[in-house]
Amino acid sequence: MISRIDLRGDALPEGPALRDLLPRADFDVSAALEKVRPICEAVHHRGDAALIDFAEKFDGVRLDQVRVPAAALARALHELDPAVRAALEESIRRARLVHRAQRRTDHTTQVVPGGTVTEKWVPVERVGLYAPGGRSVYPSSVVMNVVPAQEAGVPSIALASPAQAEFGGLPHPTILAACALLGVDEVYAAGGATAVAMFAYGTESCPPATMVTGPGNIWVAAAKRYFTGRIGIDAEAGPTEIAVLADATADPVHVASDLISQAEHDPLAAAVLVTDSVELADAVEKELEPQVAATRHVDDRIVPALTGRQSAIVLVDGVDEGLRVVDAYGAEHLEIQTADAAAVADRVRNAGAIFVGPWAPVSLGDYAAGSNHVLPTGGCACHSSGLSVQSFLRGIHVVDYTKDALADVAHHVVTLAEAEDLPAHGAAIKARFGWKVPEST
């Protein structure tokens, strides 16, 4: 059901050569870009009318309006299963605890007497958040996007999720209920590239946003790339990934269930086990079959994901080599199921989120650990972070110098300006002192 890659015996290569040996899904955003271009421009020129036409084309429902009425949000919350409401409320509570602690405070440094630089943190003015639809419903993604934006102090928050024919053109009611729980009352029935275009350009019903965040399919990723420079984005999210670094102490039942839990997202989802134990590899492979047979979404998601080129069991000589492999892979989700898992986890450099030991599975992080599940994919964890309060903040330096403080450093500024052949830079300093630069004191 899942292939093997044997990296034992020979010295592991460095850098890109090692990455090239590891499994990865085909995810060509560049090719998708040309297909989303006319969609985005249609929204630009036709606004809500284009959104309504695309909802009919892609989602099979003709909308009366794109914005979700307040009454629909209230009704969704009223009709929400009490157990689901309690779970969402606990997820929100835990996420607020973690994300509130991330909020940076302004800091002033006195560089010299009379000269200070203050770094102040200012939230973006308006953000458009995206909650996927399609194969599954993701109220958890509403929580993971809204909470950090709120804790950052973003004054204007809107959310889009695809129209659902089953619900009369509204997004899924659990999505709407999650928005209502969080106090988000600006919600739109728009999906994929059309939602990103709506936020980027603005339409009759939706003012433009300065930033768009949230996971989605390849069309969402392509639209984010299309609008890079016009709006801020979190990341071009690709198919979800789990990597498990495990040794002989790991429980194969746990490992198999965690691989399956990611495979059920999407046929392109990646499930990778890195281990130095052939016995564990054999046991996990044996365990996969009955667990897969006992669950849902087998033929359309789980089996294609586990048998695809993006999933594999990678055999290594030891935990040290395993660490090199998972650092090269840069997984969205990395589980450490080894002896002394905390110490091993502390040595990891590249991962979107790290889950330590047998009692911290990825599923916990998806819903209720307090961490954020909007994470870098496709190896981007080697250079990028997951969604956080910082994603919605901009650091601005405020420079405040007195005349004496400027006079003390003026000759250095003029010298550097002349060294760079930018005499007007130096002249801007000289003009403040009657064109004669003061001597350094």
Disulfide bonds with the S-S distance in Angstrom:
none
